Amino acid sequence: TVLGSLWNFPGSGPPLWHRDGSDSHMLVAVTAVQEYPTSVGFIYGQPYTHRGACDFDPDTGNLPPQPENGESAGVHLSLRKGETLLLLYSTKHAATPNLSDIERCLLYGVYGPVGIRDEHNHESSLPSLFDMSAAEADRLGIRL
């Protein structure tokens, strides 16, 4: 399990379509913890692009949806306070531009089988608090 936040700042650029991964059997949950206007930018998703679905093509993961070629169209997925979006790790998606003057933060979690980590979004670069000695915690200013 990995938990984090997805920030979208005012003036953010065009959508960058991507998959978090194509072979991992993981689930992504994104939750809005406060009410935002739709202009802050949320998420585009492309239905049927998860692993094993009819529009899954690992070679087009970074391309926008192409309905003119028979693919499903992208869908705007805005969230109200307390709503949660669930998608498979391999689903093609993108952040929508933030056209407001408000910073938007969504909480997310990635869940998968034991031993599988979200290395695409979270590299293992920081020490885990659970594996840290008291001396290491003290050096970082953390009280255990």
N, C-alpha and C positions, 0 to 999 in steps of 0.2 A: 504494500500500500504506500502510495506517495500522495501527500497533500500539498496544495499550494494555492497561489492566487494568479488570476489572469487580469493584468492591467491593460486598459486601453486609454491612452492619453489624448487630449484634444489635438486635432490636426493629424491624427494617425493616417497613414497612407492607404494605398489600395489593398484589397484582399490578397493574401498570399495563400493560395490553396495548397494543402499538404495532407499527408497521413502521418500520424504519430509513429506508425509502424505497420508492416504488412503481414508479419507472421505471428505476432504475439496474440494470445487469447486473453486480452485485458479489456476492462470496462472503464469508461471515463464518465464521471459524474460532475456536472457544472451547476453551481447554485448561485442565484442572485440573493444577497443578504440585505439589500435595500432596493427601494423603488428607483428606477432610472427612466428618463425619457428614451424613446427608441433612437434618438439622434446620437446617443453616446456610443453606439456600435456594439453589436452583440456577436452572433456567430452565424455564418452561412453553413449549411450542411448539404451534402449531395446524397439523396437516398440511393440505396442499392449499390453503394460503392465499398461496403465492408467486405472483408475476406469471405469468399464463397458465394457472394451475391452476383447477380447478372451483370452489373456494371463495374465489377472489380477488375481493374487493370493496373498492376503495379507500375507500369511504365508511364501512366498518365496522372500519377499522384500529385504532381506539382502544377498541373494545368487546370484552368477553370473548366467548369462543366461545358460540354459541347452537345446540347440537345439536337442541334442540326445534324449531328452524326449518330443520332439514335440514343444518346445517353440521357439519363434523367436530368432535369434542370435543378439548379441550386435552389435551396429554400432558406428564407430568412428566419432565424430561430431566436426571437427576442424572449427574454425572461422577465417575469414580474417578481417582486419580492417573495421569497420562499419557494419559488418554482425551481425544479431541478431538471436538467437535460441529461439524458443517458445516451451514450453512443459507444459503439465498439471502437477500440483503439485504431483499427484499420479503416474507419470511415473517413472519407475525404471531407475536409472542412476548412474554413478560413475565418479570421476575425473580420468584421465589417468596419469600415472607417468610422472614426469618432468625429462627427460633424458639430459637436457641442463644445462648450467651454468647461465641461465637467469631467473629472477623472473617474473612470469606471473600473470597479474591481469585482470580479466574480471569484468565488471559491471553487476549487476543483479537487477531485481525488481520482487516482488511477488505481484500480483493483485488479489483481490477477492471481494466478496460481502461486503457491509457495515456491520461492526460488527465482521467480521472474520479476525483473525490475524495469521501471520506466527509464531506460538509459537515454532515450531520445530527448526527453524534456528535462531530466535531472541526472546529471553525471554524478558519480560517486566521488566528489571532491572534498566535501566537508566531513569531519568525523561525526559519527553518531553519538548523541548524548548517552545512549545506552552502553556504548563501548568505551566511554571516556573515563580515564582515571581521575581521581580527585585533584591531582597535581595539574593535569592538562586542563581541567575545568577552571581551576583557580587562575592559571595563566591566561585563559580567555575571558576571565571576569565573570564566570558562570558559577552560581552557587548550587551545588547538588544536595 
